[in-house]
Amino acid sequence: MTTEEFTWAELDEADFKKARDTIVHALEVANLAAYYRRYGNYAGVTFTDIEPNDPYDLTASDLHAVSMLSVTVEPAATRRLLEPSMLREVVLHALAHVPVDVRLEDAKMEQLERAWNLQAALKEALAPYGANKSNCWVTASKISARKRPLLIPVRDNVVGRALGPAALKSAGVYWQLMADALRDTAVQDALVEAQKRVETCVVTGKWGSKVGTELGPVELETNPMRLIDVALWMAHAKGKAVPLEPEETVTE
C-alpha cells in the first residue's frame, strides 16, 4: 500500500492569517464549559485520560477513547490492531519511535516524520482487506492524537474544512497551520480568554441559554492544541461558525 510522504512547505501568509482568525473566533464563541462538564455527554478530557493509556502500547481503551469522537473501528481492524499480527507490530514499532513529550510547535523534521509514519501505519492497519488505498485518515488521526496528544493534532472533516481546502486535503498543511497558530500571540491570548470564560462559568454556574441548568464539575484540558481542536469543532460542527448550545445533539 502506498502512503503519502510528509511535506512541510512554506505557507501563504494570507492562508495562515485566515486560519488564525478562524481559530481565534472559534475560541471566542465555543462553549468549552459545556464540552468539559463532567455531567455532560461530550468526550471532554476522557478522550485522553481514560486508562490504561500506555504510551508505547495500543489497547482496547484506546479504541474506546476514539469512539467518543464519533469514529468506529471495525471488527477486522480491531483484531489487526489488538491481536498479534504483522500490522500491529508495524504500528507499535512506529509508536515506539515517536517522542512522548515533544510539542508540535517545537518539533524537528525528524520527529514530524516519525509522527507521520505512525499515522501511515495506522491507516494501513485500519483499511479493509484488499483496499488499494486507505481512506481511514480520520480514525488514524484520532488514534495518533490519543497516543501523542502534544505532537499530533486531531484532524477530521469539520476542523479541516474550518481551516480551509488545503488543510482539509493535506495533513501536512493542517499540522503546519496548527504549529504556527500555537506560536501566535493572538491565538495564545484567545486561549487565555477562553479559559477565563470557563472559570467564570464555574463560579456563576451559568453555562448555557437554559436558566437553572446545573453546570456541575468542569475539568478543562491543559493541552492548548486540544482546546483549539475542540473550539474549532464546536464552532463549525453545524457547517458554519456559530456557538453550539450545550444540549444540542451534535456528537463528537
MARDREN-989515 format. One line per 2 residues: number of its first residue (from 1); their letters; for each residue y, x negated, z negated of N, C-alpha, C. Coordinates in Angstrom, 2 decimals. Atoms other than C-alpha are relative to their C-alpha. Example, Ala and Ser with C-alpha at 12.3 -4.5 7.8 and 13.67 -1.06 7.14 Angstrom:
<pts>
1> as> -1.19:-0.89:0.00:-4.50:-12.30:-7.80:1.20:-0.90:0.00 | -1.19:0.82:0.06:-1.06:-13.67:-7.14:1.09:0.77:-0.73
</pts>
This chain:
<pts>
1> mt> -1.19:-0.85:0.00:0.00:0.00:0.00:1.24:-0.89:0.00 | -1.22:0.81:-0.07:3.37:-1.46:0.98:1.02:0.53:-0.99
3> te> -1.02:-0.40:0.97:6.22:-1.47:-1.52:1.34:-0.52:0.44 | -1.36:0.40:-0.30:9.96:-1.66:-1.13:0.39:-1.20:-0.84
5> ef> -0.42:1.18:0.74:11.39:-5.04:-2.08:1.31:0.28:-0.74 | -1.22:-0.17:0.77:14.09:-5.30:-4.70:1.15:-0.73:0.68
7> tw> -1.20:0.61:-0.56:17.57:-5.96:-3.35:1.18:0.34:-0.92 | -1.17:-0.17:0.86:20.87:-6.36:-5.23:1.21:-0.35:0.84
9> ae> -1.08:0.24:-0.96:23.63:-6.00:-2.63:1.36:0.23:-0.65 | -1.36:-0.25:0.46:27.39:-6.01:-3.08:0.33:1.48:0.15
11> ld> -0.36:-1.42:-0.04:28.64:-2.53:-3.94:1.42:0.16:0.55 | -1.34:-0.34:-0.44:31.59:-0.97:-2.19:0.81:0.48:-1.21
13> ea> -0.83:-0.33:1.16:34.45:-0.67:-4.70:0.24:1.50:-0.11 | -0.24:-1.45:0.02:35.13:2.93:-3.70:-1.23:0.76:-0.50
15> df> 1.23:-0.65:0.46:31.47:3.87:-4.26:-0.17:-0.17:-1.50 | 0.12:0.21:1.44:31.48:2.28:-7.70:1.01:0.85:-0.76
17> kk> -1.04:-0.78:0.70:34.76:3.97:-8.68:-0.41:1.47:-0.07 | 0.43:-1.40:0.00:33.37:7.36:-7.65:-1.14:0.21:-0.99
19> ar> 1.12:-0.10:0.94:30.16:6.74:-9.61:0.49:-0.11:-1.43 | -0.54:0.17:1.35:32.10:5.52:-12.64:0.72:1.26:-0.46
21> dt> -0.72:-1.23:0.36:34.35:8.58:-12.58:-0.97:1.15:-0.28 | 1.03:-1.03:0.22:31.26:10.79:-12.32:-0.64:-0.16:-1.38
23> iv> 0.60:0.27:1.31:29.73:9.12:-15.38:0.97:0.36:-1.12 | -1.01:-0.30:1.02:32.97:9.38:-17.38:0.14:1.51:-0.17
25> ha> -0.13:-1.46:0.08:33.30:13.07:-16.51:-1.23:0.63:-0.66 | 1.23:-0.54:0.61:29.66:13.74:-17.43:0.01:-0.20:-1.51
27> le> -0.08:0.27:1.44:30.18:12.10:-20.82:1.02:0.90:-0.69 | -1.02:-0.88:0.56:33.23:14.31:-21.34:-0.48:1.44:-0.14
29> va> 0.37:-1.42:0.00:31.51:17.63:-20.56:-1.40:0.28:-0.56 | 1.37:-0.25:0.44:27.88:17.15:-21.60:-0.07:0.34:-1.48
31> nl> 0.18:-0.41:1.40:26.80:18.87:-24.82:-1.12:-0.83:-0.61 | 1.02:0.90:0.54:24.98:15.90:-26.33:-0.55:0.48:-1.34
33> aa> 0.50:-0.53:1.27:24.74:17.62:-29.70:-1.16:0.97:0.25 | 1.07:-0.93:-0.34:22.62:20.31:-28.04:-1.27:-0.74:0.39
35> yy> 1.16:0.74:-0.49:20.35:17.77:-26.40:-0.74:-0.72:-1.13 | 0.60:0.83:1.05:19.77:15.75:-29.57:-0.21:0.73:-1.32
37> rr> 0.28:-0.73:1.24:19.49:18.52:-32.17:-1.51:0.09:-0.19 | 1.44:0.03:0.28:16.09:18.37:-33.86:-0.64:1.38:0.13
39> yg> 0.54:-1.35:-0.11:15.72:22.17:-33.78:-0.07:0.47:1.45 | -0.06:-0.42:-1.40:16.26:22.29:-30.01:-1.27:-0.35:0.76
41> ny> 1.19:0.21:-0.81:13.77:22.12:-27.17:0.21:-1.01:1.13 | -0.16:1.13:-0.91:15.22:19.20:-25.23:-0.78:-1.20:-0.56
43> ag> 0.80:1.16:0.40:13.44:15.83:-25.35:0.64:-0.78:-1.13 | -0.69:0.77:1.03:16.10:14.15:-27.47:-0.54:-1.42:-0.11
45> vt> 0.49:1.37:0.19:15.06:10.82:-28.99:-1.52:-0.07:0.04 | 1.46:0.01:0.03:11.41:11.88:-28.99:-0.58:-0.68:1.22
47> ft> 0.48:0.66:-1.22:11.06:10.61:-25.42:-0.27:-1.48:-0.24 | 0.20:1.43:0.25:11.48:7.02:-26.62:-0.68:-0.28:-1.33
49> di> 0.47:0.30:1.36:10.44:7.35:-30.27:-1.42:0.44:-0.31 | 1.33:-0.51:0.35:7.14:9.23:-30.17:-1.02:-1.14:0.00
51> ep> 0.97:1.08:0.20:4.36:6.97:-31.41:-1.42:0.44:0.40 | -0.30:1.44:-0.08:2.39:4.99:-30.59:0.75:-0.34:1.28
53> nd> -0.71:0.49:-1.17:4.63:3.09:-28.21:-0.08:-1.53:0.01 | 0.23:1.44:-0.10:3.13:-0.38:-27.86:0.70:-0.50:1.26
55> py> -0.74:0.46:-1.18:5.49:-2.29:-25.54:-0.86:-0.68:1.05 | 0.86:0.70:-0.95:2.53:-4.03:-23.90:-1.26:0.79:0.34
57> dl> 1.14:-0.84:-0.33:0.14:-1.11:-23.51:0.51:1.32:0.57 | -0.30:-1.33:-0.53:0.08:2.25:-21.74:-1.03:0.96:-0.56
59> ta> 0.91:-0.92:0.70:-1.40:5.15:-23.74:0.35:1.44:0.32 | -0.22:-1.43:-0.22:-1.65:8.91:-23.75:1.35:0.45:-0.54
61> sd> -1.30:-0.40:0.54:1.51:9.11:-25.89:1.12:-0.28:1.01 | -1.01:0.27:-1.02:3.48:7.54:-23.02:0.01:1.11:1.06
63> lh> 0.07:-1.09:-0.99:2.24:10.21:-20.60:0.51:1.30:-0.62 | -0.56:-1.17:0.68:3.06:12.88:-23.19:1.52:-0.09:-0.02
65> av> -1.45:0.18:0.07:6.56:11.41:-23.57:0.66:0.37:1.32 | -0.66:-0.29:-1.29:7.33:11.60:-19.85:-0.15:1.46:0.38
67> sm> 0.11:-1.43:-0.28:6.05:15.17:-19.73:1.17:0.78:-0.59 | -1.18:-0.64:0.58:9.05:16.02:-21.94:1.20:-0.05:0.94
69> ls> -1.06:0.07:-1.00:11.23:15.03:-18.98:-0.43:0.69:1.29 | 0.38:-0.91:-1.09:9.57:17.63:-16.75:-0.69:-0.68:1.16
71> vt> 0.89:0.53:-1.03:7.11:15.47:-14.85:-1.43:0.13:-0.50 | 1.41:-0.15:0.33:3.34:15.83:-14.73:-0.78:-1.16:0.59
73> ve> 0.92:1.02:-0.48:0.84:13.01:-14.48:-1.33:0.69:0.27 | 1.19:-0.72:-0.40:-2.11:14.42:-12.56:-1.26:-0.61:-0.63
75> pa> 1.22:0.49:0.67:-5.68:14.10:-13.94:-0.53:-1.30:0.59 | 0.54:1.23:-0.59:-6.79:11.45:-11.43:0.87:-1.20:-0.36
77> at> -0.92:1.08:0.36:-3.68:9.35:-12.10:-0.11:-0.34:-1.48 | 0.18:0.24:1.43:-4.18:9.79:-15.85:-1.21:-0.90:-0.23
79> rr> 1.20:0.84:0.16:-7.68:8.34:-15.54:0.26:-1.43:0.49 | -0.28:1.34:-0.52:-6.44:5.44:-13.42:0.87:-0.80:-0.97
81> ll> -0.93:0.69:0.89:-3.72:4.62:-15.96:-0.59:-0.28:-1.38 | 0.49:0.12:1.38:-5.70:5.06:-19.19:-1.40:-0.57:-0.12
83> ep> 1.36:0.51:0.05:-9.29:4.18:-18.33:-0.07:-1.37:0.69 | 0.12:1.31:-0.65:-10.48:0.68:-17.31:-0.03:0.13:1.52
85> sm> -0.08:-0.03:-1.46:-9.53:0.16:-13.67:0.85:-1.16:0.47 | -0.81:1.07:-0.56:-8.00:-2.42:-11.37:1.48:0.37:-0.03
87> lr> -1.40:-0.41:-0.01:-4.79:-0.39:-11.08:0.60:-0.06:-1.40 | -0.50:0.12:1.38:-4.46:-0.18:-14.87:0.27:-1.46:-0.34
89> ev> -0.20:1.41:0.28:-4.88:-3.95:-15.08:1.26:-0.53:0.69 | -1.21:0.42:-0.72:-2.17:-4.44:-12.45:1.25:0.49:-0.74
91> vl> -1.15:-0.55:0.74:0.21:-2.15:-14.39:0.22:-0.78:-1.29 | -0.14:0.72:1.27:-0.49:-3.91:-17.70:0.46:-1.44:0.22
93> ha> -0.46:1.37:-0.32:-0.04:-7.32:-16.08:1.50:0.01:0.30 | -1.43:-0.10:-0.31:3.33:-6.24:-14.69:0.81:0.28:-1.26
95> la> -0.69:-0.35:1.24:4.31:-4.72:-18.05:0.16:-1.23:-0.90 | -0.04:1.17:0.87:3.49:-7.95:-19.88:1.07:-1.00:0.41
97> hv> -0.97:0.97:-0.51:5.95:-9.87:-17.70:1.43:0.54:0.03 | -1.35:-0.56:0.06:8.94:-7.55:-18.23:0.52:-0.16:-1.42
99> pv> -0.51:0.22:1.36:11.12:-8.59:-21.20:0.33:1.30:-0.71 | -0.21:-1.21:0.81:11.46:-6.08:-24.03:1.46:0.15:-0.41
101> dv> -1.32:-0.06:0.65:14.92:-6.98:-25.36:1.17:-0.31:0.93 | -1.08:0.28:-0.95:16.95:-7.62:-22.18:0.62:1.32:0.48
103> rl> -0.72:-1.19:-0.48:19.60:-5.06:-21.27:0.29:-0.11:1.49 | -0.23:-0.02:-1.44:20.18:-4.01:-17.67:1.25:-0.76:0.38
105> ed> -1.27:0.63:-0.34:23.79:-5.20:-17.68:0.00:-1.50:-0.21 | 0.09:1.44:0.27:22.69:-8.67:-18.87:-1.14:-0.66:0.78
107> ak> 1.23:0.51:-0.59:19.55:-9.06:-16.76:0.26:-0.99:1.13 | 0.00:0.95:-1.10:18.96:-12.02:-14.46:-0.89:0.52:1.12
109> me> 0.74:-0.50:-1.15:17.49:-11.57:-10.99:-1.50:-0.02:-0.23 | 1.44:0.09:0.24:14.03:-12.75:-12.05:-0.48:1.15:-0.90
111> ql> 0.38:-1.08:0.90:13.96:-10.17:-14.85:0.05:1.35:0.71 | -0.09:-1.23:-0.78:15.08:-7.41:-12.49:-1.19:0.13:0.96
113> er> 1.14:-0.03:-0.92:12.37:-8.36:-10.01:-1.29:0.36:-0.74 | 1.19:-0.35:0.78:9.75:-8.13:-12.75:0.00:1.47:-0.39
115> aw> -0.11:-1.43:0.29:11.04:-4.71:-13.77:-0.34:0.82:1.24 | 0.28:-0.67:-1.27:10.88:-3.69:-10.12:-1.51:0.01:0.28
117> nl> 1.44:0.09:-0.22:7.28:-4.89:-9.90:-0.76:0.98:-0.88 | 0.63:-0.99:0.87:6.38:-2.69:-12.87:0.08:1.39:0.61
119> qa> -0.14:-1.32:-0.62:7.78:0.39:-11.16:-0.89:0.12:1.23 | 0.84:-0.04:-1.20:5.96:-0.52:-7.94:-1.47:0.17:-0.37
121> al> 1.39:-0.13:0.44:2.66:-0.91:-9.80:-0.29:1.42:-0.49 | 0.17:-1.38:0.48:3.14:2.46:-11.49:-0.02:0.99:1.15
123> ke> 0.00:-0.89:-1.17:3.99:4.15:-8.19:-1.35:-0.01:0.69 | 1.31:0.09:-0.66:0.75:2.86:-6.69:-1.08:0.68:-0.82
125> al> 1.02:-0.61:0.86:-1.31:3.95:-9.70:0.13:1.52:-0.04 | -0.23:-1.44:0.06:0.26:7.41:-9.65:-0.29:0.72:1.31
127> ap> 0.16:-0.62:-1.32:-0.24:8.02:-5.92:-1.38:0.62:0.16 | 1.31:-0.59:-0.27:-3.04:10.35:-4.78:-0.88:-0.98:0.78
129> yg> 0.93:0.85:-0.73:-6.16:8.63:-3.44:0.23:0.17:1.51 | -0.13:-0.04:-1.45:-5.78:7.73:0.24:1.41:0.10:0.52
131> an> -1.39:-0.11:-0.46:-1.99:8.03:0.32:0.47:-1.33:0.55 | -0.54:1.22:-0.59:-0.28:5.52:2.61:1.26:-0.46:-0.72
133> ks> -1.24:0.32:0.69:2.91:5.69:0.57:0.14:0.91:-1.20 | -0.15:-0.79:1.21:3.60:6.82:-2.97:1.38:0.63:-0.06
135> nc> -1.26:-0.71:0.21:6.27:9.47:-3.50:0.24:0.29:-1.48 | -0.06:-0.27:1.44:5.83:9.32:-7.28:1.07:-0.84:-0.69
137> wv> -1.01:0.91:0.55:9.05:7.37:-7.86:0.67:0.56:-1.25 | -0.63:-0.58:1.19:10.48:9.83:-10.40:-0.87:-0.25:-1.23
139> ta> 0.90:0.21:1.13:7.41:9.65:-12.64:-0.09:-1.48:-0.35 | 0.04:1.45:0.25:7.20:5.87:-12.23:1.25:-0.47:-0.72
141> sk> -1.26:0.35:0.64:10.85:5.59:-13.19:0.00:0.41:-1.46 | -0.04:-0.50:1.37:10.40:7.68:-16.33:-0.99:-0.72:-0.90
143> is> 0.93:0.80:0.80:7.30:5.80:-17.49:0.61:-1.38:-0.26 | -0.61:1.33:0.15:9.12:2.49:-16.87:1.12:0.04:-1.04
145> ar> -1.10:-0.13:0.95:12.16:3.71:-18.82:-0.52:0.22:-1.42 | 0.62:-0.17:1.32:9.91:4.76:-21.70:-0.45:-1.35:-0.56
147> kr> 0.54:1.28:0.46:8.35:1.27:-21.88:1.09:-1.06:-0.15 | -1.07:0.99:0.06:11.56:-0.74:-21.24:1.35:0.71:0.06
149> pl> -1.18:-0.87:-0.04:14.45:1.57:-22.21:1.34:-0.73:0.11 | -1.26:0.74:-0.11:17.12:-1.15:-22.37:0.22:-0.54:1.40
151> li> -0.08:0.67:-1.29:16.36:-2.58:-18.94:-0.13:0.94:1.19 | 0.30:-0.85:-1.14:15.09:0.24:-16.72:0.54:1.41:-0.25
153> pv> -0.55:-1.34:0.21:17.11:3.46:-16.35:-0.92:1.09:0.53 | 0.63:-1.18:-0.57:15.63:6.90:-15.87:0.73:0.35:1.29
155> rd> -0.62:-0.38:-1.27:16.23:7.93:-12.27:-0.81:1.14:0.60 | 0.66:-1.12:-0.66:15.44:11.29:-10.72:0.97:0.60:1.01
157> nv> -0.83:-0.60:-1.04:16.86:13.61:-8.08:1.35:0.45:-0.52 | -1.26:-0.51:0.55:19.51:15.08:-10.39:1.01:-1.12:-0.18
159> vg> -0.95:1.09:0.27:21.08:11.82:-11.55:0.27:-0.80:1.26 | -0.22:0.70:-1.26:20.58:10.21:-8.15:1.04:0.68:0.86
161> ra> -1.00:-0.75:-0.78:22.49:12.95:-6.38:1.37:-0.08:-0.63 | -1.29:0.05:0.69:25.20:12.83:-9.03:0.77:-1.27:0.33
163> lg> -0.67:1.27:-0.26:25.93:9.17:-8.28:0.12:-0.33:1.48 | -0.24:0.19:-1.42:25.83:9.55:-4.50:-1.26:-0.23:0.81
165> pa> 1.18:0.11:-0.87:23.47:9.39:-1.50:-0.71:-1.34:-0.09 | 0.63:1.32:0.06:22.90:5.64:-1.76:-0.81:-0.16:-1.28
167> al> 0.71:0.09:1.29:21.89:5.90:-5.44:-1.24:0.89:0.01 | 1.17:-0.88:-0.12:19.53:8.77:-4.60:-1.07:-0.65:0.86
169> ks> 0.94:0.61:-0.94:17.93:6.82:-1.76:-0.60:-1.29:-0.53 | 0.42:1.34:0.38:17.69:3.40:-3.39:0.08:-0.22:-1.51
171> ag> -0.01:0.33:1.43:16.65:2.49:-6.93:0.84:-1.23:-0.26 | -0.81:1.21:0.17:18.30:-0.89:-6.43:1.48:0.31:-0.12
173> vy> -1.40:-0.42:0.09:21.67:0.76:-5.81:0.25:0.70:-1.32 | -0.18:-0.72:1.26:21.17:3.06:-8.79:0.06:-0.96:-1.18
175> wq> 0.00:0.98:1.09:20.33:0.16:-11.09:1.31:-0.77:-0.03 | -1.24:0.78:-0.03:23.36:-1.77:-9.91:1.20:0.82:-0.44
177> lm> -1.09:-0.88:0.45:25.71:1.18:-10.37:-0.03:0.16:-1.52 | 0.13:-0.18:1.44:24.35:1.69:-13.87:0.39:-1.27:-0.74
179> ad> -0.34:1.26:0.65:24.64:-2.00:-14.76:1.51:-0.22:-0.01 | -1.45:0.17:-0.08:28.24:-2.13:-13.56:0.72:1.00:-0.91
181> al> -0.62:-1.02:0.85:29.05:1.11:-15.40:-0.08:-0.40:-1.47 | 0.16:0.40:1.39:27.69:-0.26:-18.67:0.97:-1.11:-0.40
183> rd> -0.98:1.06:0.27:30.11:-3.19:-18.36:1.43:0.49:0.13 | -1.33:-0.52:-0.29:33.07:-0.94:-17.51:0.66:0.57:-1.26
185> ta> -0.67:-0.43:1.23:35.66:-0.29:-20.24:0.22:1.51:-0.04 | -0.20:-1.46:-0.01:36.34:3.30:-19.12:-1.27:0.72:-0.42
187> vq> 1.28:-0.60:0.40:32.64:4.14:-19.46:-0.27:-0.26:-1.47 | 0.20:0.32:1.42:32.44:2.35:-22.80:0.86:0.88:-0.90
189> da> -0.88:-0.88:0.77:35.44:4.34:-24.08:-0.52:1.43:0.00 | 0.53:-1.36:-0.10:33.89:7.58:-22.82:-1.24:0.17:-0.88
191> lv> 1.17:-0.04:0.87:30.67:6.75:-24.67:0.42:0.16:-1.47 | -0.50:-0.10:1.38:32.60:6.26:-27.92:0.50:1.40:-0.29
193> ea> -0.53:-1.35:0.20:34.40:9.58:-27.49:-1.11:1.04:-0.02 | 1.12:-0.94:-0.01:31.17:11.39:-26.67:-0.74:-0.03:-1.34
195> qk> 0.65:0.12:1.30:29.60:10.05:-29.86:0.83:0.63:-1.11 | -0.88:-0.63:0.99:32.64:11.18:-31.86:-0.11:1.52:0.06
197> rv> 0.12:-1.46:-0.12:32.30:14.71:-30.47:-1.30:0.48:-0.63 | 1.25:-0.37:0.66:28.68:14.79:-31.62:0.17:-0.02:-1.52
199> et> -0.26:0.09:1.44:29.78:13.67:-35.08:0.81:1.20:-0.49 | -0.80:-1.18:0.36:32.37:16.49:-35.13:-0.87:1.24:-0.04
201> cv> 0.91:-1.14:0.00:29.67:18.99:-34.20:-0.86:0.02:-1.26 | 0.83:0.08:1.20:27.53:17.76:-37.08:0.79:0.42:-1.23
203> vt> -0.84:-0.33:1.15:30.43:18.10:-39.54:0.31:1.50:-0.04 | -0.42:-1.40:-0.05:31.52:21.56:-38.36:-1.18:0.97:0.13
205> gk> 1.13:-0.88:-0.26:28.08:22.91:-37.44:0.16:0.82:1.25 | -0.26:-0.76:-1.23:29.59:24.27:-34.18:-0.41:-0.85:1.19
207> wg> 0.53:0.82:-1.09:27.77:23.16:-31.06:-0.11:0.76:1.31 | 0.09:-0.77:-1.23:27.86:25.98:-28.51:0.95:1.18:-0.03
209> sk> -0.90:-1.13:-0.12:29.59:29.13:-27.42:-0.39:1.16:-0.90 | 0.48:-1.09:0.85:27.48:31.38:-29.65:0.36:-0.26:-1.46
211> vg> -0.43:0.15:1.39:29.02:31.85:-33.08:-1.20:0.21:-0.92 | 1.04:-0.17:1.00:26.68:31.36:-36.01:-1.31:-0.68:0.33
213> te> 1.22:0.72:-0.33:24.05:29.31:-34.19:-0.08:-1.26:-0.84 | 0.13:1.14:0.90:22.73:26.72:-36.64:-0.28:-1.26:0.79
215> lg> 0.20:1.27:-0.69:23.05:23.16:-35.39:-1.21:-0.73:-0.55 | 1.10:0.74:0.59:20.66:21.56:-37.84:0.18:-1.50:0.19
217> pv> -0.12:1.45:-0.10:19.96:17.82:-37.92:0.10:-0.47:1.45 | -0.19:0.60:-1.32:21.02:15.71:-34.94:-0.34:-1.47:-0.09
219> el> 0.37:1.42:-0.05:19.50:12.35:-34.06:0.40:-0.53:1.37 | -0.57:0.46:-1.26:21.54:10.61:-31.37:-0.58:-1.35:0.41
221> et> 0.44:1.29:-0.52:20.34:7.77:-29.14:0.99:-1.10:-0.38 | -0.87:1.17:0.14:21.70:4.30:-29.82:0.08:-0.79:1.30
223> np> 0.05:0.69:-1.29:20.90:3.16:-26.27:1.03:0.63:0.95 | -1.04:-0.61:-0.83:24.07:3.70:-24.15:-0.50:0.40:1.39
225> mr> 0.49:-0.35:-1.33:22.12:3.72:-20.87:-0.69:1.36:-0.03 | 0.66:-1.30:0.12:20.03:6.65:-22.08:1.02:1.12:-0.21
227> li> -1.05:-1.02:0.19:23.15:8.52:-23.24:0.66:0.34:1.32 | -0.60:-0.24:-1.31:24.65:8.10:-19.77:-0.94:0.86:0.85
229> dv> 0.97:-0.78:-0.77:21.46:9.40:-18.16:-0.02:1.45:-0.45 | 0.03:-1.37:0.52:21.36:12.44:-20.46:1.26:0.75:0.38
231> al> -1.27:-0.66:-0.36:25.04:13.20:-19.85:0.02:0.37:1.47 | 0.04:-0.30:-1.44:24.59:12.96:-16.07:-0.92:1.17:0.27
233> wm> 0.95:-1.09:-0.23:21.55:15.21:-16.19:0.56:1.33:-0.50 | -0.52:-1.25:0.55:23.20:17.81:-18.44:1.17:0.54:0.83
235> ah> -1.17:-0.43:-0.76:26.36:17.88:-16.33:-0.36:0.47:1.40 | 0.31:-0.27:-1.41:24.57:18.13:-12.97:-1.32:0.71:0.24
237> ak> 1.31:-0.61:-0.17:21.25:19.86:-13.63:0.04:1.28:0.80 | -0.12:-1.26:-0.73:22.56:23.07:-12.10:0.66:-0.19:1.37
239> gk> -0.49:0.27:-1.34:23.80:21.34:-8.95:1.49:-0.24:0.09 | -1.43:0.27:-0.01:27.44:20.92:-9.95:0.42:-0.46:-1.39
241> av> -0.42:0.61:1.26:29.41:19.18:-12.66:0.63:1.03:-0.92 | -0.49:-0.97:0.99:29.70:21.84:-15.36:-0.75:-0.23:-1.31
243> pl> 0.72:0.13:1.28:28.84:21.84:-19.07:-1.23:0.90:-0.03 | 1.22:-0.79:0.14:25.32:23.04:-19.83:-0.03:0.61:-1.39
245> ep> 0.02:-0.67:1.29:25.23:25.63:-22.57:-1.32:-0.30:-0.74 | 1.16:0.45:0.77:22.80:24.82:-25.39:-1.26:0.80:0.20
247> ee> 1.20:-0.83:-0.07:20.46:27.76:-24.93:-0.45:0.31:1.42 | 0.44:-0.25:-1.36:20.17:27.68:-21.15:-1.39:-0.56:0.22
249> tv> 1.41:0.36:-0.17:16.60:27.40:-19.90:-0.19:-0.99:1.13 | 0.20:1.13:-0.91:17.07:24.30:-17.77:-0.68:-1.09:-0.80
251> te> 0.77:0.96:0.78:14.50:21.76:-18.86:0.06:-1.39:0.62 | 0.18:1.38:-0.48:14.19:18.00:-18.62:-1.18:-0.60:-0.74
</pts>
